[in-house]
Amino acid sequence: MMEAKNYWLYLHWLQMLDSADSHGAGDDIPVCEEWKTDLQAFVDWAVANGYPGHGQADRKLTLERIDKDRGYEPGNCRWVKKHDR
């Protein structure tokens, strides 16, 4: 069975991939190849970059791109509370 932390990170990963693909023809947001193909690489980055992984608090966080002109990649993402976006 998947740990709760990894379950929420898996959902964040799927949302990121969906968001990257849902901007219309030619407007897709790039996702670094490592994150696109390796969930564990995304999980490792998330945990190293402040993802708390403790139940309810996880639902209050969302993945944000710092520079909207760049894609989803380790140097351009951070965790923020949904209401702070």
Secondary structure, 3 states (H helix, E strand, C coil): CCCHHHHHHHHHHHHHHHHHHCCCCCCCCCECHHHHHCHHHHHHHHHHCCCCCCCHHHHCEEEEECCCCCCECHHHEEEEEHHHC
